[in-house]
Amino acid sequence: MPYSGQEYARSFVMHRAALVDLLDQVPEDRGEFSAWEGGMTFRALADHLAGASDRFARMMAGETPSPVEPSADLAEARERLRAGLESTRTFLAGLSDEQLARRVQAFGGREMPAYTLADFLVQHEAHHKGQVWMMARMIGLKPPMFVRLG
């Protein structure tokens, strides 16, 4: 197994906390900005990441994920993302080595160890966070460091 639950939690928080910091700088009236036609907006990306961390956690726990309704505005999406930071951190930190090694159903019925989903969760967060960094620069913001340390 590549990492412990505590290490997955620490890695996730470094990315999510930096994302929350940047989204706090995005003006409310720019919440529907997207970098390209049909691309996700700041609000949609925040919702997507908040929902994804919940879905990954449910799959790792052997549960069936449920769909998430879109937030009404950027403020609501930010709050959802912030709440997901703590709930996902707590979930990941609490995973034992045995739980991480347990095979679970994911993505269209594929079976894989839970740690593979934990890896994917952190990678997915970093991928979409990069899109937010680019979009922030497009509207004139200067993003913070790409991860929050400490």
PARO-256476 format. One line per 2 residues: their letters; for each residue x, y, z of C-alpha. Coordinates in steps of 0.1 Angstrom, whole numbers, plus 5000, padded with zeros to 4 digits. Layout:
<rs>
A) X Y Z ~ ...
</rs>
This chain:
<rs>
MP) 5000 5000 5000 ~ 5015 5033 4990
YS) 5004 5055 5019 ~ 4986 5055 5052
GQ) 4952 5071 5057 ~ 4969 5100 5076
EY) 4992 5106 5046 ~ 4963 5105 5021
AR) 4945 5130 5043 ~ 4975 5153 5045
SF) 4980 5153 5007 ~ 4943 5159 5001
VM) 4942 5188 5025 ~ 4973 5205 5010
HR) 4954 5207 4977 ~ 4919 5214 4989
AA) 4930 5241 5014 ~ 4949 5260 4986
LV) 4918 5257 4964 ~ 4895 5271 4991
DL) 4920 5300 4995 ~ 4919 5308 4958
LD) 4882 5305 4954 ~ 4878 5329 4984
QV) 4894 5355 4961 ~ 4870 5350 4932
PE) 4844 5378 4931 ~ 4809 5365 4934
DR) 4800 5380 4901 ~ 4826 5358 4883
GE) 4813 5325 4897 ~ 4799 5316 4862
FS) 4831 5323 4844 ~ 4845 5294 4824
AW) 4877 5293 4803 ~ 4860 5279 4772
EG) 4826 5274 4757 ~ 4810 5245 4776
GM) 4837 5243 4802 ~ 4830 5241 4839
TF) 4826 5274 4857 ~ 4842 5283 4891
RA) 4809 5273 4907 ~ 4806 5241 4888
LA) 4843 5231 4895 ~ 4838 5237 4932
DH) 4806 5216 4931 ~ 4823 5189 4911
LA) 4852 5186 4935 ~ 4830 5187 4966
GA) 4808 5160 4951 ~ 4837 5139 4939
SD) 4854 5137 4973 ~ 4821 5125 4988
RF) 4816 5100 4960 ~ 4852 5086 4964
AR) 4848 5083 5001 ~ 4815 5064 4997
MM) 4831 5040 4972 ~ 4860 5034 4996
AG) 4836 5027 5023 ~ 4818 5002 5001
ET) 4787 5024 4998 ~ 4768 5036 4967
PS) 4775 5072 4959 ~ 4745 5096 4954
PV) 4742 5125 4929 ~ 4747 5160 4942
EP) 4725 5190 4933 ~ 4743 5220 4919
SA) 4749 5250 4943 ~ 4727 5281 4937
DL) 4758 5304 4936 ~ 4795 5306 4942
AE) 4791 5313 4979 ~ 4771 5281 4984
AR) 4797 5261 4963 ~ 4825 5275 4984
ER) 4808 5264 5016 ~ 4802 5229 5002
LR) 4839 5227 4992 ~ 4850 5239 5027
AG) 4827 5214 5045 ~ 4840 5186 5022
LE) 4876 5195 5032 ~ 4870 5185 5068
ST) 4847 5155 5062 ~ 4871 5140 5036
RT) 4902 5147 5058 ~ 4885 5130 5087
FL) 4874 5100 5065 ~ 4908 5095 5049
AG) 4927 5099 5082 ~ 4906 5073 5098
LS) 4913 5046 5072 ~ 4933 5017 5085
DE) 4958 4998 5063 ~ 4933 4969 5061
QL) 4905 4993 5050 ~ 4928 5008 5023
AR) 4938 4973 5010 ~ 4902 4962 5009
RV) 4888 4957 4973 ~ 4858 4979 4965
QA) 4835 4985 4936 ~ 4841 5017 4917
FG) 4836 5034 4884 ~ 4812 5012 4864
GR) 4816 4981 4886 ~ 4854 4979 4884
EM) 4869 4963 4915 ~ 4900 4979 4929
PA) 4918 4984 4963 ~ 4905 5014 4982
YT) 4939 5029 4981 ~ 4937 5032 4944
LA) 4906 5054 4949 ~ 4924 5074 4975
DF) 4952 5080 4950 ~ 4927 5090 4923
LV) 4909 5113 4947 ~ 4941 5133 4953
QH) 4951 5133 4916 ~ 4916 5144 4906
EA) 4917 5173 4930 ~ 4951 5184 4917
HH) 4939 5182 4881 ~ 4908 5203 4885
KG) 4926 5227 4909 ~ 4950 5234 4880
QV) 4920 5245 4859 ~ 4909 5269 4886
WM) 4944 5284 4888 ~ 4944 5290 4851
MA) 4909 5305 4852 ~ 4918 5328 4881
RM) 4947 5342 4861 ~ 4924 5347 4832
IG) 4902 5371 4853 ~ 4932 5389 4867
LK) 4938 5371 4901 ~ 4972 5360 4914
PP) 4968 5326 4928 ~ 4985 5316 4960
MF) 5011 5288 4962 ~ 4996 5257 4945
VR) 4994 5238 4979 ~ 4990 5250 5014
LG) 5019 5238 5036 ~ 5017 5232 5073
</rs>
